[in-house]
Amino acid sequence: MKKSRIYAIGIGCLISLAVPGTAALADTQLPAMEAPGEESSASSEETSAPAVQETAAPAGAESAGPGEGAETSGSSTIIRDSQSRTDYSQIGPGIGLDQDAGSQNQETAGTEFTAMTVSDPVVKPVEKYSYEQMKTDIEALKARYGTAHMTVNTIGTSADGREIYDIVIGNVNAGKHVLIQGAMHAREYMNPLLMMKQIEDALAFYDTGSYNGRKLSDLLSQVAVHFVPMSNPDGVALSQFGLDAIQSAELRERIQNCYASDTAAGRTSLDFDTYLTRWKANARGVDLNYNFDALWNNASSTWLLPSSSGYKGLGPVSEPESQALVNLINNGCTWAAVLNYHSMGNVIYWDIEGNQVKAKSQHLAQLMSAATGGYQMLYSGGGGGFKDWLQLKDNPVPSITVETGKVDCPMPLSEFESVWAQNRAGWALAADFALLY
């Protein structure tokens, strides 16, 4: 399968980010260029059937579903400016491009929270950070840090009866809200661990830490940060613990039928247990990141049966998990940004055809690329993704997808140290970004 890798970090625009003004950014058109094509063989673990048409991801990154694959045409994408390159090795995690502008306030703001350490943290890295562990940690965080700055809501129930949590840090009545969302794909369960540790950071350093020269307490009084760490809890449980983790006999049968049809079609040659570890969909066999009402009829997958991946469902927002996210966004809050965590590839997808918040999404991606130490910015093809819906809907919201890690999912615990170092400050960056507009 031939695929193209599209590089994108608009350095010319980065210079303008040192000040809050963004008019120049919206008017700037950067040159586009496509990297040389590369030949790639099919995965040795999974083989796609002829009926499936997927957009290829960049080298080192998996296809992340609708709207998250790299566009094979370079005609409408932002790329690196070859005339001016930034040395990202000198920009540590959590340090945005406005570092100098905020440094004069650092003495009064306190210590940058990314330089601080939580003593005996509640949230501890484990190989399989489960739904049950997340629930236990939520209660432990409330017990340790109180509820003055932490509000726990449930926004829906999964197909197999698990609650989908929305954990709000900061002022719930703030004028602006941002959403951090993860584990829409089941096997990407390192991201809930990342997000739960981000939550503990925010609580532990709420009154003592700062970000980019601003007190966290000041930031979080103006921006409420919503975390949905596990959008697909059934799928996570299935990927981690196998078929017995699913409570419904009907759903267990459906999952077994997915394996039978995928095997018959040549979509997988894995044994059943290994096949489940690679699961991406929800317990009904619907790939949630194809299930949103954004170019859904043109979504890149044409696979028509429930599966471990790639099946978009019978219609847009047909699944309880996607409904929960849509209802959250439609709850009347003023949403300023959405950060979606997927895995893997160390890349950022920021655009889609018809994007109504193109300049703001690009700006957010540029800031995040710098903070992560240089994650590549890529255009998104396809449709049906949550990011796509946010960028295309009425009252659109700037949104990006950050693909963490550089090895196949499910990622081993050994990968977490680098994922944490690169993405620790992602939530604060999104909140700080919200105050620019």
ChimeraX attribute file (.defattr): number of C-alpha atoms within 10 A of each C-alpha:
attribute: neighborCount
match mode: 1-to-1
recipient: residues
	/A:1	8
	/A:2	10
	/A:3	19
	/A:4	22
	/A:5	23
	/A:6	27
	/A:7	24
	/A:8	28
	/A:9	26
	/A:10	25
	/A:11	18
	/A:12	17
	/A:13	20
	/A:14	17
	/A:15	13
	/A:16	17
	/A:17	19
	/A:18	15
	/A:19	11
	/A:20	13
	/A:21	11
	/A:22	16
	/A:23	10
	/A:24	12
	/A:25	18
	/A:26	14
	/A:27	9
	/A:28	12
	/A:29	13
	/A:30	18
	/A:31	14
	/A:32	17
	/A:33	18
	/A:34	18
	/A:35	11
	/A:36	9
	/A:37	12
	/A:38	12
	/A:39	9
	/A:40	12
	/A:41	7
	/A:42	9
	/A:43	9
	/A:44	9
	/A:45	12
	/A:46	16
	/A:47	16
	/A:48	17
	/A:49	15
	/A:50	11
	/A:51	12
	/A:52	15
	/A:53	14
	/A:54	20
	/A:55	23
	/A:56	23
	/A:57	25
	/A:58	22
	/A:59	14
	/A:60	15
	/A:61	22
	/A:62	20
	/A:63	18
	/A:64	27
	/A:65	31
	/A:66	32
	/A:67	32
	/A:68	35
	/A:69	24
	/A:70	28
	/A:71	24
	/A:72	20
	/A:73	15
	/A:74	19
	/A:75	11
	/A:76	16
	/A:77	23
	/A:78	24
	/A:79	23
	/A:80	21
	/A:81	19
	/A:82	9
	/A:83	7
	/A:84	10
	/A:85	12
	/A:86	15
	/A:87	10
	/A:88	14
	/A:89	10
	/A:90	10
	/A:91	17
	/A:92	16
	/A:93	21
	/A:94	28
	/A:95	23
	/A:96	25
	/A:97	21
	/A:98	18
	/A:99	16
	/A:100	14
	/A:101	13
	/A:102	16
	/A:103	14
	/A:104	11
	/A:105	15
	/A:106	18
	/A:107	10
	/A:108	12
	/A:109	22
	/A:110	17
	/A:111	20
	/A:112	20
	/A:113	24
	/A:114	18
	/A:115	10
	/A:116	13
	/A:117	11
	/A:118	14
	/A:119	7
	/A:120	7
	/A:121	13
	/A:122	17
	/A:123	24
	/A:124	13
	/A:125	16
	/A:126	14
	/A:127	15
	/A:128	19
	/A:129	22
	/A:130	20
	/A:131	22
	/A:132	12
	/A:133	14
	/A:134	18
	/A:135	13
	/A:136	13
	/A:137	18
	/A:138	20
	/A:139	13
	/A:140	14
	/A:141	21
	/A:142	16
	/A:143	10
	/A:144	13
	/A:145	14
	/A:146	13
	/A:147	13
	/A:148	11
	/A:149	19
	/A:150	23
	/A:151	16
	/A:152	16
	/A:153	14
	/A:154	13
	/A:155	19
	/A:156	21
	/A:157	19
	/A:158	22
	/A:159	20
	/A:160	21
	/A:161	13
	/A:162	15
	/A:163	21
	/A:164	23
	/A:165	23
	/A:166	25
	/A:167	22
	/A:168	21
	/A:169	24
	/A:170	26
	/A:171	21
	/A:172	20
	/A:173	12
	/A:174	15
	/A:175	15
	/A:176	22
	/A:177	26
	/A:178	29
	/A:179	25
	/A:180	21
	/A:181	24
	/A:182	28
	/A:183	25
	/A:184	29
	/A:185	29
	/A:186	34
	/A:187	27
	/A:188	28
	/A:189	31
	/A:190	31
	/A:191	27
	/A:192	24
	/A:193	26
	/A:194	24
	/A:195	25
	/A:196	25
	/A:197	21
	/A:198	21
	/A:199	23
	/A:200	21
	/A:201	21
	/A:202	25
	/A:203	25
	/A:204	20
	/A:205	20
	/A:206	21
	/A:207	14
	/A:208	15
	/A:209	23
	/A:210	27
	/A:211	25
	/A:212	25
	/A:213	23
	/A:214	20
	/A:215	24
	/A:216	28
	/A:217	21
	/A:218	14
	/A:219	21
	/A:220	23
	/A:221	18
	/A:222	21
	/A:223	29
	/A:224	26
	/A:225	30
	/A:226	26
	/A:227	25
	/A:228	25
	/A:229	28
	/A:230	30
	/A:231	30
	/A:232	32
	/A:233	30
	/A:234	27
	/A:235	36
	/A:236	31
	/A:237	26
	/A:238	26
	/A:239	27
	/A:240	23
	/A:241	16
	/A:242	18
	/A:243	19
	/A:244	11
	/A:245	16
	/A:246	20
	/A:247	13
	/A:248	14
	/A:249	11
	/A:250	11
	/A:251	17
	/A:252	19
	/A:253	12
	/A:254	17
	/A:255	23
	/A:256	15
	/A:257	16
	/A:258	19
	/A:259	23
	/A:260	15
	/A:261	15
	/A:262	23
	/A:263	19
	/A:264	12
	/A:265	15
	/A:266	14
	/A:267	21
	/A:268	22
	/A:269	17
	/A:270	16
	/A:271	10
	/A:272	15
	/A:273	13
	/A:274	13
	/A:275	19
	/A:276	24
	/A:277	21
	/A:278	23
	/A:279	27
	/A:280	30
	/A:281	29
	/A:282	31
	/A:283	29
	/A:284	23
	/A:285	25
	/A:286	24
	/A:287	31
	/A:288	32
	/A:289	26
	/A:290	34
	/A:291	29
	/A:292	29
	/A:293	22
	/A:294	25
	/A:295	22
	/A:296	23
	/A:297	14
	/A:298	12
	/A:299	25
	/A:300	23
	/A:301	24
	/A:302	16
	/A:303	19
	/A:304	13
	/A:305	18
	/A:306	25
	/A:307	29
	/A:308	28
	/A:309	26
	/A:310	30
	/A:311	24
	/A:312	34
	/A:313	23
	/A:314	13
	/A:315	13
	/A:316	19
	/A:317	21
	/A:318	16
	/A:319	21
	/A:320	18
	/A:321	25
	/A:322	24
	/A:323	19
	/A:324	21
	/A:325	21
	/A:326	18
	/A:327	12
	/A:328	17
	/A:329	18
	/A:330	12
	/A:331	10
	/A:332	8
	/A:333	16
	/A:334	17
	/A:335	22
	/A:336	23
	/A:337	25
	/A:338	29
	/A:339	24
	/A:340	23
	/A:341	27
	/A:342	28
	/A:343	29
	/A:344	23
	/A:345	23
	/A:346	23
	/A:347	27
	/A:348	28
	/A:349	28
	/A:350	32
	/A:351	31
	/A:352	27
	/A:353	17
	/A:354	11
	/A:355	19
	/A:356	19
	/A:357	19
	/A:358	20
	/A:359	21
	/A:360	23
	/A:361	21
	/A:362	26
	/A:363	22
	/A:364	22
	/A:365	31
	/A:366	26
	/A:367	23
	/A:368	31
	/A:369	24
	/A:370	26
	/A:371	25
	/A:372	30
	/A:373	21
	/A:374	22
	/A:375	25
	/A:376	25
	/A:377	30
	/A:378	28
	/A:379	27
	/A:380	29
	/A:381	26
	/A:382	25
	/A:383	29
	/A:384	29
	/A:385	30
	/A:386	29
	/A:387	28
	/A:388	35
	/A:389	24
	/A:390	25
	/A:391	27
	/A:392	22
	/A:393	13
	/A:394	9
	/A:395	12
	/A:396	17
	/A:397	26
	/A:398	29
	/A:399	31
	/A:400	28
	/A:401	28
	/A:402	29
	/A:403	25
	/A:404	29
	/A:405	26
	/A:406	18
	/A:407	16
	/A:408	16
	/A:409	19
	/A:410	20
	/A:411	20
	/A:412	13
	/A:413	13
	/A:414	11
	/A:415	14
	/A:416	20
	/A:417	12
	/A:418	14
	/A:419	19
	/A:420	22
	/A:421	16
	/A:422	24
	/A:423	22
	/A:424	22
	/A:425	23
	/A:426	23
	/A:427	23
	/A:428	23
	/A:429	21
	/A:430	25
	/A:431	25
	/A:432	21
	/A:433	21
	/A:434	22
	/A:435	14
	/A:436	13
	/A:437	11
